[in-house]
Amino acid sequence: MQFNEFRQFISTFQEASTEDKIEMYCTSVNLTEEQYMQLLRTFPPGDIRKLEKALY
């Protein structure tokens, strides 16, 4: 994902509910590994298990 597009995406991601963050993370395409890592850094630590379940 291009830099400016990702900046908008991460801004929306940060404001989203946990459920919406999970949906955004699982359905996003064209993100680099670093961009996925940036999303994980902003994900609520207490809800990581929910994300893991959604991914598997």
Secondary structure, DSSP 8 states (H G I E B T S, - for coil): --HHHHHHHHHHHHHS-HHHHHHHHHH--S--HHHHHHHHHHS-GGGHHHHHHHH-
